[in-house]
């Protein structure tokens, strides 16, 4: 089944070229079912790229999904055309009275800063507090995961000596858990960040459970035992060339970045990258939508109650 997005959204043409079923708004109105309502708070500067990556993954289920794209009001992206933001994005004030089956909070390139120094931190805190009563399940990604763990549970991040960049082996801790159901014993995930979180800090919080980890990068999938909040430190939504573009961008800036690990063939940036995470990315988002949103959310969104 499809996702329903605006007919003119740039992601629509890209996804249709990949034979992903996108339902026109007019057709969706004729469907006698309740679609899932999912909001995406897109904090990334490259908003079109990020929204396309996420829409590609959440479309790969038998569910009809309505999407609302959100941006912060207290900081406006300088890397996305203003016309695109005005046409397709809303702010928190536009949706604060609504309720959602799911919310995705993306990463952001601000991880070297203290959370409180980020321009939109007070607004993000308001959104994360609102999510406890107005969203059935919230998925936090990369810096969004660090921000969520800090806001909800006081988990501090720490600065790494060097940027973590590459595709790393990860291991599920509980293969029977619905979120990692069907995962291989080893699966690969792109990571791209300057900060991390400590495993022991997570283990000391009774409400949290680490569902997957990496020996190289630490905790990867963390969830509350209620299933209402999920935190993912990596970027399974990344395209094949996303890490390459980040790497060559930093090379051009003279930052002398390390070559992303386990990514380019033979670890040679002159050779193309190999994509080794697509199947688990699709499975993760399918599991999230099925087990933690569709099967768990109330039919009447007004019945969503408080929870973390």
Secondary structure as the mmCIF struct_conf table of DSSP 4:
data_model
#
loop_
_struct_conf.conf_type_id
_struct_conf.id
_struct_conf.beg_label_comp_id
_struct_conf.beg_label_asym_id
_struct_conf.beg_label_seq_id
_struct_conf.end_label_comp_id
_struct_conf.end_label_asym_id
_struct_conf.end_label_seq_id
STRN STRN1 UNK A 3 UNK A 4
TURN_TY1_P TURN_TY1_P1 UNK A 7 UNK A 8
HELX_RH_AL_P HELX_RH_AL_P1 UNK A 10 UNK A 17
TURN_TY1_P TURN_TY1_P2 UNK A 18 UNK A 19
STRN STRN2 UNK A 22 UNK A 23
HELX_RH_AL_P HELX_RH_AL_P2 UNK A 25 UNK A 29
TURN_TY1_P TURN_TY1_P3 UNK A 30 UNK A 30
BEND BEND1 UNK A 33 UNK A 33
HELX_LH_PP_P HELX_LH_PP_P1 UNK A 35 UNK A 35
STRN STRN3 UNK A 36 UNK A 41
BEND BEND2 UNK A 44 UNK A 46
HELX_RH_AL_P HELX_RH_AL_P3 UNK A 47 UNK A 58
TURN_TY1_P TURN_TY1_P4 UNK A 59 UNK A 59
BEND BEND3 UNK A 60 UNK A 63
STRN STRN4 UNK A 65 UNK A 70
BEND BEND4 UNK A 73 UNK A 74
BEND BEND5 UNK A 78 UNK A 80
HELX_RH_AL_P HELX_RH_AL_P4 UNK A 82 UNK A 88
STRN STRN5 UNK A 89 UNK A 90
HELX_RH_AL_P HELX_RH_AL_P5 UNK A 92 UNK A 95
TURN_TY1_P TURN_TY1_P5 UNK A 96 UNK A 97
STRN STRN6 UNK A 100 UNK A 105
BEND BEND6 UNK A 109 UNK A 109
TURN_TY1_P TURN_TY1_P6 UNK A 111 UNK A 112
BEND BEND7 UNK A 113 UNK A 113
HELX_RH_3T_P HELX_RH_3T_P1 UNK A 115 UNK A 117
BEND BEND8 UNK A 118 UNK A 118
TURN_TY1_P TURN_TY1_P7 UNK A 119 UNK A 120
HELX_RH_AL_P HELX_RH_AL_P6 UNK A 121 UNK A 134
STRN STRN7 UNK A 135 UNK A 141
TURN_TY1_P TURN_TY1_P8 UNK A 142 UNK A 142
HELX_RH_AL_P HELX_RH_AL_P7 UNK A 143 UNK A 153
HELX_LH_PP_P HELX_LH_PP_P2 UNK A 155 UNK A 157
STRN STRN8 UNK A 158 UNK A 172
BEND BEND9 UNK A 173 UNK A 173
TURN_TY1_P TURN_TY1_P9 UNK A 175 UNK A 176
BEND BEND10 UNK A 177 UNK A 177
HELX_RH_3T_P HELX_RH_3T_P2 UNK A 178 UNK A 180
TURN_TY1_P TURN_TY1_P10 UNK A 181 UNK A 182
BEND BEND11 UNK A 185 UNK A 186
STRN STRN9 UNK A 187 UNK A 196
HELX_RH_AL_P HELX_RH_AL_P8 UNK A 199 UNK A 203
TURN_TY1_P TURN_TY1_P11 UNK A 204 UNK A 204
TURN_TY1_P TURN_TY1_P12 UNK A 206 UNK A 207
STRN STRN10 UNK A 208 UNK A 214
TURN_TY1_P TURN_TY1_P13 UNK A 215 UNK A 217
STRN STRN11 UNK A 218 UNK A 224
TURN_TY1_P TURN_TY1_P14 UNK A 225 UNK A 226
BEND BEND12 UNK A 227 UNK A 228
STRN STRN12 UNK A 229 UNK A 232
BEND BEND13 UNK A 234 UNK A 234
TURN_TY1_P TURN_TY1_P15 UNK A 236 UNK A 237
TURN_TY1_P TURN_TY1_P16 UNK A 240 UNK A 241
HELX_RH_AL_P HELX_RH_AL_P9 UNK A 242 UNK A 252
TURN_TY1_P TURN_TY1_P17 UNK A 253 UNK A 254
HELX_LH_PP_P HELX_LH_PP_P3 UNK A 257 UNK A 260
STRN STRN13 UNK A 261 UNK A 261
TURN_TY1_P TURN_TY1_P18 UNK A 262 UNK A 263
STRN STRN14 UNK A 264 UNK A 264
HELX_RH_3T_P HELX_RH_3T_P3 UNK A 265 UNK A 267
TURN_TY1_P TURN_TY1_P19 UNK A 269 UNK A 270
BEND BEND14 UNK A 271 UNK A 271
HELX_LH_PP_P HELX_LH_PP_P4 UNK A 272 UNK A 272
STRN STRN15 UNK A 273 UNK A 273
HELX_RH_AL_P HELX_RH_AL_P10 UNK A 278 UNK A 287
HELX_RH_PI_P HELX_RH_PI_P1 UNK A 288 UNK A 294
TURN_TY1_P TURN_TY1_P20 UNK A 295 UNK A 296
BEND BEND15 UNK A 297 UNK A 297
BEND BEND16 UNK A 299 UNK A 300
HELX_RH_3T_P HELX_RH_3T_P4 UNK A 301 UNK A 303
#
